[in-house]
Amino acid sequence: MKLLFKFFLIPCFLTTVLSCEVHLEDNTRILVEGIIKDQDNMPVPDAKVSVHTRRSNFSGGENPYLLGEGYSASDGTFSVTSFYDKDEDFAIEIALNESYSTYVYKSNTLNFTPIDLTFNLETITLRKLANFNYNIVKTSSASSAITYSFRYVEGFCLEYFEGGTLNELQSVCYQERFISKTLNDDNPDYEWLLQVPIGEVVEFTYSINDEPEITEFITINESSYDFTFNY
Amino acid sequence: MTLRSIINTLIILLVFSVGNAQDESIGRVAKTRSSSAFFDSEERQRFFAITVGGRKPFTSGDNFMGKGLEGESGIDFKVQMYIYKNFFIGLATGASYFDVKNQERLGSYRKSRIAENYAYFGYEFLPTDKLRLGLNMSIDGDLDYKNTGFSTADIAEQHDSAKLNRYGLYLNYELARHFMIYIDYAYNVSKTNIDVPSQLDDFFSKGKYHSIGVGLVFTIGSRDLISRFLN
């Protein structure tokens, strides 16, 4: 009896409790529609519109819980039919490629069904992104150190909706990011790539050998922007 | 009368008839006359016909089946009882298998299996000594769409349901007294119970598919149901 309990009942219990199975709503389809434009108000064709459930992590990687998928037409409009799931991490993602920002409509649908089973996202703006490639290089022969930082706008927009109403506190849309680093003789050079919406200003602040900070403002006006700083 | 009660009644009658069938047919052979009529024939009368076969479904129309599914294969199992002369009622169960060819309009899945259960009635004509031409129509039918092939194994399946209206005809060729082969055609209209946005209502409310099938027919008995009570 103990063996039966150990080798059969416990695994059955664990399988039941830890099951990851998703039960989509039977006899239900939803419609996701809208129009995609860029920052110049021009339509964006061929952008991928995908409907997900259990989409909690946006830090990268494909989410396997795909319920519906389609693409925007030449005039930027899209209309995607999808299954529906009652889940606290229901999301609609709109992305084109690395040259454009990504938009995410996220909602808790556990107790929410949209009016007429339609998510009308209206006008979604995908902003063109620039590759801001910065390169900090030590050129002086003397011993020196630099502390620098970049303040920039991230090319990502997540809007969180509760019952169809935007919750700005939980939304993260084109948020300002801040990174900083110190370089010295042991680690003198550094190169990195940031993706920044075209037209935004990147704030570069540095201090060499603990001298007063100096700030430069860099307007990103081309799709590939190389920035090199020597110290 | 529910489908279940019809099934129970038919099973009882089928069991009852099997016991009598052999003796009855031997007796009939002795008094067979060489008459053959288009509408009925005493010597070609049967009590039950059991049909087993396969079919190829074809979707059609501007609806979710015609635009979104592509027929692959199917199986059929039918039992029909001759009530009076060649007027029959029957029960059928079967399945049709489809591939999804337009996920943007249906949702992100790859396969659909439609389980069909229906009762039907019809009449069988006798155009030649070896052929039987039957026309039938469903009385009460249910369809269960099992949708599978999602992007993750955690979403095992999703179900849609529908009512079936089916109009069919078949041609049987008699190889032996109680053994035939058949070819049949059916036009199926599926009235779905799927909740959809109002602008998708026309697209999802009905699905249409045709089917062409072949298979085997086994018959039992040599008198229709009512004749058993009259004579």
Interface residues (C-beta under 8 A of the other chain):
Chain A: C20 E21 V22 L24 E25 D26 N27 T28 R29 I30 L31 V51 P64 Y65 L66 L67 G68 E69 G70 Y71 V80 T81 S82 F83 D116 L117 T118
Chain B: Q103 E104 R105 L106 G107 S108 Y109 F150 S151 T152 D154 I155 A156 Q158 H159 D160 S161 T192 N193 I194 D195 V196 P197 S198 Q199 L200 F204
